Amino acid sequence: MPVIPILFFLLAFVWQAAVSFR
């Protein structure tokens, strides 16, 4: 299993957190 999906999910989570924080 590649780690690409995990990195993408993590990036999306961080992006959501940033948008929520803003």
PQR file of N, CA, C, O and H, with PARSE charges and radii, in Angstrom:
ATOM      1  N   MET A   1       0.855  -1.207   0.000 -0.4000 1.5000
ATOM      2  CA  MET A   1       0.000   0.000   0.000 -0.0000 2.0000
ATOM      3  C   MET A   1       0.885   1.249   0.000  0.5500 1.7000
ATOM      4  O   MET A   1       1.737   1.412   0.873 -0.5500 1.4000
ATOM      5  N   PRO A   2       0.684   2.099  -0.953 -0.5600 1.5000
ATOM      6  CA  PRO A   2       1.479   3.334  -1.005  0.2800 2.0000
ATOM      7  C   PRO A   2       1.082   4.306   0.098  0.5500 1.7000
ATOM      8  O   PRO A   2      -0.013   4.220   0.654 -0.5500 1.4000
ATOM      9  N   VAL A   3       1.965   5.206   0.400 -0.4000 1.5000
ATOM     10  CA  VAL A   3       1.687   6.174   1.474 -0.0000 2.0000
ATOM     11  C   VAL A   3       1.099   7.466   0.907  0.5500 1.7000
ATOM     12  O   VAL A   3       0.825   8.414   1.644 -0.5500 1.4000
ATOM     13  H   VAL A   3       2.855   5.275  -0.052  0.4000 1.0000
ATOM     14  N   ILE A   4       0.911   7.486  -0.410 -0.4000 1.5000
ATOM     15  CA  ILE A   4       0.384   8.703  -1.041 -0.0000 2.0000
ATOM     16  C   ILE A   4      -0.993   9.071  -0.473  0.5500 1.7000
ATOM     17  O   ILE A   4      -1.201  10.226  -0.104 -0.5500 1.4000
ATOM     18  H   ILE A   4       1.134   6.716  -1.008  0.4000 1.0000
ATOM     19  N   PRO A   5      -1.931   8.133  -0.392 -0.5600 1.5000
ATOM     20  CA  PRO A   5      -3.273   8.448   0.139  0.2800 2.0000
ATOM     21  C   PRO A   5      -3.194   8.993   1.552  0.5500 1.7000
ATOM     22  O   PRO A   5      -3.928   9.918   1.900 -0.5500 1.4000
ATOM     23  N   ILE A   6      -2.312   8.434   2.372 -0.4000 1.5000
ATOM     24  CA  ILE A   6      -2.192   8.901   3.761 -0.0000 2.0000
ATOM     25  C   ILE A   6      -1.703  10.348   3.775  0.5500 1.7000
ATOM     26  O   ILE A   6      -2.227  11.185   4.509 -0.5500 1.4000
ATOM     27  H   ILE A   6      -1.716   7.683   2.090  0.4000 1.0000
ATOM     28  N   LEU A   7      -0.688  10.629   2.950 -0.4000 1.5000
ATOM     29  CA  LEU A   7      -0.160  11.998   2.904 -0.0000 2.0000
ATOM     30  C   LEU A   7      -1.240  12.952   2.413  0.5500 1.7000
ATOM     31  O   LEU A   7      -1.388  14.055   2.940 -0.5500 1.4000
ATOM     32  H   LEU A   7      -0.263   9.949   2.353  0.4000 1.0000
ATOM     33  N   PHE A   8      -1.999  12.526   1.399 -0.4000 1.5000
ATOM     34  CA  PHE A   8      -3.060  13.380   0.857 -0.0000 2.0000
ATOM     35  C   PHE A   8      -4.121  13.652   1.922  0.5500 1.7000
ATOM     36  O   PHE A   8      -4.577  14.785   2.072 -0.5500 1.4000
ATOM     37  H   PHE A   8      -1.880  11.630   0.971  0.4000 1.0000
ATOM     38  N   PHE A   9      -4.515  12.604   2.666 -0.4000 1.5000
ATOM     39  CA  PHE A   9      -5.518  12.766   3.723 -0.0000 2.0000
ATOM     40  C   PHE A   9      -4.992  13.693   4.811  0.5500 1.7000
ATOM     41  O   PHE A   9      -5.717  14.548   5.320 -0.5500 1.4000
ATOM     42  H   PHE A   9      -4.144  11.683   2.544  0.4000 1.0000
ATOM     43  N   LEU A  10      -3.711  13.511   5.163 -0.4000 1.5000
ATOM     44  CA  LEU A  10      -3.119  14.362   6.201 -0.0000 2.0000
ATOM     45  C   LEU A  10      -3.101  15.810   5.728  0.5500 1.7000
ATOM     46  O   LEU A  10      -3.399  16.726   6.494 -0.5500 1.4000
ATOM     47  H   LEU A  10      -3.122  12.816   4.750  0.4000 1.0000
ATOM     48  N   LEU A  11      -2.751  16.010   4.464 -0.4000 1.5000
ATOM     49  CA  LEU A  11      -2.704  17.367   3.920 -0.0000 2.0000
ATOM     50  C   LEU A  11      -4.103  17.994   3.960  0.5500 1.7000
ATOM     51  O   LEU A  11      -4.258  19.159   4.326 -0.5500 1.4000
ATOM     52  H   LEU A  11      -2.509  15.266   3.841  0.4000 1.0000
ATOM     53  N   ALA A  12      -5.114  17.212   3.581 -0.4000 1.5000
ATOM     54  CA  ALA A  12      -6.485  17.723   3.597 -0.0000 2.0000
ATOM     55  C   ALA A  12      -6.892  18.079   5.023  0.5500 1.7000
ATOM     56  O   ALA A  12      -7.549  19.095   5.248 -0.5500 1.4000
ATOM     57  H   ALA A  12      -4.989  16.266   3.284  0.4000 1.0000
ATOM     58  N   PHE A  13      -6.503  17.243   5.985 -0.4000 1.5000
ATOM     59  CA  PHE A  13      -6.855  17.510   7.389 -0.0000 2.0000
ATOM     60  C   PHE A  13      -6.201  18.807   7.860  0.5500 1.7000
ATOM     61  O   PHE A  13      -6.833  19.636   8.516 -0.5500 1.4000
ATOM     62  H   PHE A  13      -5.969  16.417   5.802  0.4000 1.0000
ATOM     63  N   VAL A  14      -4.919  18.966   7.509 -0.4000 1.5000
ATOM     64  CA  VAL A  14      -4.199  20.188   7.911 -0.0000 2.0000
ATOM     65  C   VAL A  14      -4.846  21.401   7.257  0.5500 1.7000
ATOM     66  O   VAL A  14      -4.992  22.449   7.887 -0.5500 1.4000
ATOM     67  H   VAL A  14      -4.406  18.293   6.976  0.4000 1.0000
ATOM     68  N   TRP A  15      -5.237  21.258   5.980 -0.4000 1.5000
ATOM     69  CA  TRP A  15      -5.862  22.379   5.272 -0.0000 2.0000
ATOM     70  C   TRP A  15      -7.178  22.762   5.954  0.5500 1.7000
ATOM     71  O   TRP A  15      -7.463  23.944   6.144 -0.5500 1.4000
ATOM     72  H   TRP A  15      -5.118  20.407   5.468  0.4000 1.0000
ATOM     73  N   GLN A  16      -7.976  21.755   6.320 -0.4000 1.5000
ATOM     74  CA  GLN A  16      -9.245  22.026   6.997 -0.0000 2.0000
ATOM     75  C   GLN A  16      -8.989  22.727   8.320  0.5500 1.7000
ATOM     76  O   GLN A  16      -9.704  23.663   8.680 -0.5500 1.4000
ATOM     77  H   GLN A  16      -7.744  20.794   6.165  0.4000 1.0000
ATOM     78  N   ALA A  17      -7.968  22.276   9.050 -0.4000 1.5000
ATOM     79  CA  ALA A  17      -7.639  22.890  10.344 -0.0000 2.0000
ATOM     80  C   ALA A  17      -7.231  24.352  10.128  0.5500 1.7000
ATOM     81  O   ALA A  17      -7.637  25.234  10.885 -0.5500 1.4000
ATOM     82  H   ALA A  17      -7.388  21.516   8.758  0.4000 1.0000
ATOM     83  N   ALA A  18      -6.429  24.598   9.094 -0.4000 1.5000
ATOM     84  CA  ALA A  18      -5.989  25.968   8.814 -0.0000 2.0000
ATOM     85  C   ALA A  18      -7.194  26.844   8.479  0.5500 1.7000
ATOM     86  O   ALA A  18      -7.300  27.969   8.968 -0.5500 1.4000
ATOM     87  H   ALA A  18      -6.099  23.882   8.480  0.4000 1.0000
ATOM     88  N   VAL A  19      -8.096  26.337   7.652 -0.4000 1.5000
ATOM     89  CA  VAL A  19      -9.284  27.115   7.274 -0.0000 2.0000
ATOM     90  C   VAL A  19     -10.151  27.368   8.505  0.5500 1.7000
ATOM     91  O   VAL A  19     -10.701  28.457   8.670 -0.5500 1.4000
ATOM     92  H   VAL A  19      -8.010  25.423   7.255  0.4000 1.0000
ATOM     93  N   SER A  20     -10.271  26.359   9.365 -0.4000 1.5000
ATOM     94  CA  SER A  20     -11.090  26.505  10.571 -0.0000 2.0000
ATOM     95  C   SER A  20     -10.441  27.524  11.506  0.5500 1.7000
ATOM     96  O   SER A  20     -11.124  28.351  12.111 -0.5500 1.4000
ATOM     97  H   SER A  20      -9.825  25.474   9.230  0.4000 1.0000
ATOM     98  N   PHE A  21      -9.116  27.453  11.615 -0.4000 1.5000
ATOM     99  CA  PHE A  21      -8.407  28.380  12.504 -0.0000 2.0000
ATOM    100  C   PHE A  21      -8.563  29.810  12.000  0.5500 1.7000
ATOM    101  O   PHE A  21      -8.705  30.746  12.788 -0.5500 1.4000
ATOM    102  H   PHE A  21      -8.562  26.781  11.123  0.4000 1.0000
ATOM    103  N   ARG A  22      -8.536  29.968  10.672 -0.4000 1.5000
ATOM    104  CA  ARG A  22      -8.673  31.289  10.094 -0.0000 2.0000
ATOM    105  C   ARG A  22     -10.098  31.790  10.319  0.5500 1.7000
ATOM    106  O   ARG A  22     -10.434  32.900   9.906 -0.5500 1.4000
ATOM    107  H   ARG A  22      -8.421  29.208  10.032  0.4000 1.0000
TER
END
